[in-house]
């Protein structure tokens, strides 16, 4: 039985997490209908609120594990912890999903992403705001310009075939592809500490040979509780630095093998 492993970094998401995990219960039922399983790994990145307790409250309703960081280490470190924990538990035939924990992403989209991954024999599917049918609701003009500008910059500096949305963290990966990338890059798989880590991982996989596809995403930023944790000026500077670094550094080939289209 294939399993979808969710690596879910969370920092001070006590209020948003219950609504998101309730949506995962619906996805769990859908996956059971496919003959597949769902496992969720919540990485509590040193939260100062009740994030861990909110997650553990769903332990009787979902196959869920909380992995704590004693202190806040940043999104990059939390994502790395979650992905490596998923890889340690997953088989090569499994899938690994990532998304934001602030309830702006709907887990129901994983079903369509899974279908697209199999249909297009992709290694990675991005839930994309810029694919036909995608859009953003409730995002400030500044955040919209930053996201589109970052994707445009990266597509020019270090293009990845099949990708329009370089920064969205809502993704579905083949475990086998991530495993090859982790073996190739080692401790340098994710070096960025902040929000730029999602673009970094895409560039390393895509430029290493991973096949990338997209499914349309309607980003519901109007559902976000509390202020954004992104530091605008710092993030913009990091995108420029990331583009320069990726262009200057050789990218290991991942030796991607063709996958069967069966689910």
C-alpha positions, 0 to 999 in steps of 0.5 A: 500500500502506498503512503502519503507522508506529510512533512508539516513545519509549524511555528505558533500555529495553535489557532490555525492547525486544528482547522487544517488537520480537520481537512486532513481527516477528509483527505484520509478517507479519500486516500483509503478509497484509493487503497493508500495511507496517510501519515502526518509529521508535524515539526513544531519549530520551537513554538511559544504557544500550544501548537504541539498540543493542538497537533497531538489532540488529533492523534486519535483521529489521524496517524500523526506524530509531532517532532519537536525543535526545542528552539525556533530554527527557521523554516529551512531547518524545520523543512529539512527535519520533516523531509528527513523524518519522512524519508526515514519512514517512507518506502521508495514507492511512497509520496511525500507532501509539504504545505504551510501549516497556517490553513491557507492551503487545502489538503484536498488538492493532494488528490489531484496532484497525485493524479497529475504526478502519475499521469505525467510521470513527474517526480514533483508536482507543485500546487501553483498559483500561476498555473491555469486556474490558479489564483490568490485570495487575500494577499497584499499587493506587496506580497503578490509582487514579491512572489511573482517577482521571485519566481520570475527572477529564478525562472530567468536565472536558473530555469526549471522546466515545468515550473512557474511557481518557484516559491510555493511550499505546497508540493508532492514529491516521489520519495525515491526522488527526494531520497536520491537528492538527499544522497547527492546533496547530503547536509547541503540539501536545504541550506537556506534558513528562511522562506527561500528554502522552498525555491532552493529545493526546487532548483536543486531537484529540477536542475538535477533532472527531476521532472516537474509538473504543476496543479492549479492552486487557489491560495486562500490567504484570507484564512490566515490567522495572525500576521505573516512571519516573512521578513520582506527585505531579508527575503528579497535579498536572499532570493537574489543571493540564491539565484547567484549561488545556484548559477555558480554551483554545479548541480548533481544529476539525480539519475532520475529513472522512468516511473510506471504510471500505475498508482 
